[in-house]
Amino acid sequence: MAAQPKRGGVHLPARRSASNSDPSILTKITSSAIVSRGKQAACDAAFVSKKLLRSTGKAAWIAGTTFLILFVPLIIEMDREQQFNELEIQQASLLGAPPTGPPHK
């Protein structure tokens, strides 16, 4: 006797042959117009998202480098001036001069 392959106790339905001209439900669904339009919409959305991310990245790069070139030196200079003013006030108070602060309301 020829040995039969074991199926592990589970009886599976026989596969349909490839020569069967009746399309399966999966074939019908995947070839429908709604599914193809959905696929096209998904591809278009992915393309637009990719372009948007790329242009957003470029804009972020431009904004970041502009900030570094223009505003960081300004912030550093303002901090230096603030420290210099505080040093002048401290020296003036050590020498006995009256404090020259902002006018009180």
C-alpha positions in Angstrom: 0.0 0.0 0.0 1.1 3.5 -0.8 1.5 5.8 2.2 -1.2 8.5 2.4 0.0 11.9 3.6 -1.5 12.7 7.0 -3.6 15.8 7.4 -3.4 16.0 11.2 -7.0 15.0 11.7 -8.4 18.2 10.0 -10.4 17.6 6.8 -9.8 20.4 4.4 -12.0 21.0 1.4 -10.4 20.0 -1.9 -8.9 22.9 -3.8 -10.5 24.1 -7.0 -8.5 23.5 -10.1 -6.9 26.4 -11.9 -8.8 25.4 -15.0 -12.1 26.4 -13.4 -13.5 29.4 -15.3 -15.7 30.5 -12.3 -13.8 33.3 -10.6 -13.7 33.2 -6.8 -15.2 35.9 -4.6 -11.8 37.3 -3.8 -11.0 37.7 -7.5 -14.3 39.5 -8.0 -13.7 41.8 -5.1 -10.2 42.7 -6.0 -11.0 43.4 -9.6 -14.0 45.7 -8.9 -14.0 49.4 -9.8 -14.4 50.4 -6.2 -11.3 48.6 -5.1 -9.3 50.0 -8.0 -10.4 53.5 -7.2 -9.6 53.0 -3.5 -6.1 51.8 -4.5 -5.7 54.8 -6.7 -6.8 57.1 -4.0 -4.4 55.5 -1.5 -1.5 55.9 -4.0 -2.4 59.6 -4.6 -2.6 60.2 -0.8 0.8 58.6 -0.3 2.3 60.7 -3.1 0.9 63.9 -1.7 2.0 63.1 1.8 5.5 62.3 0.6 5.7 65.6 -1.3 4.2 67.5 1.7 6.7 66.0 4.1 9.6 66.7 1.8 8.6 70.4 1.3 7.9 70.7 5.1 11.4 69.4 5.8 12.8 72.0 3.4 10.8 74.8 5.0 11.9 73.6 8.5 15.6 73.6 7.4 15.3 77.1 6.0 13.5 78.4 9.1 16.1 76.8 11.4 19.1 78.1 9.6 17.6 81.6 9.4 17.0 81.5 13.1 20.5 80.4 13.8 22.1 83.0 11.5 19.9 86.0 12.4 18.4 85.6 15.9 20.9 83.6 17.9 23.6 86.4 17.7 21.0 89.0 18.6 20.0 87.0 21.7 23.7 86.5 22.7 24.3 90.3 22.3 21.2 91.2 24.3 22.4 88.8 27.1 25.9 90.4 27.1 24.4 93.9 27.3 22.2 92.8 30.2 25.2 91.4 32.0 27.1 94.6 31.4 24.3 96.7 32.8 24.1 94.5 35.9 27.9 94.8 36.4 27.7 98.6 36.1 24.9 98.8 38.7 26.9 96.5 41.0 30.1 98.6 40.6 28.1 101.8 41.2 26.6 100.4 44.4 30.1 99.4 45.6 31.4 102.9 45.0 28.4 104.5 46.9 26.5 106.1 44.1 22.7 106.0 44.2 21.2 103.1 42.3 20.1 104.0 38.8 17.3 101.5 38.1 14.2 101.9 36.0 11.8 104.5 37.3 9.2 103.3 39.8 5.5 104.0 39.1 
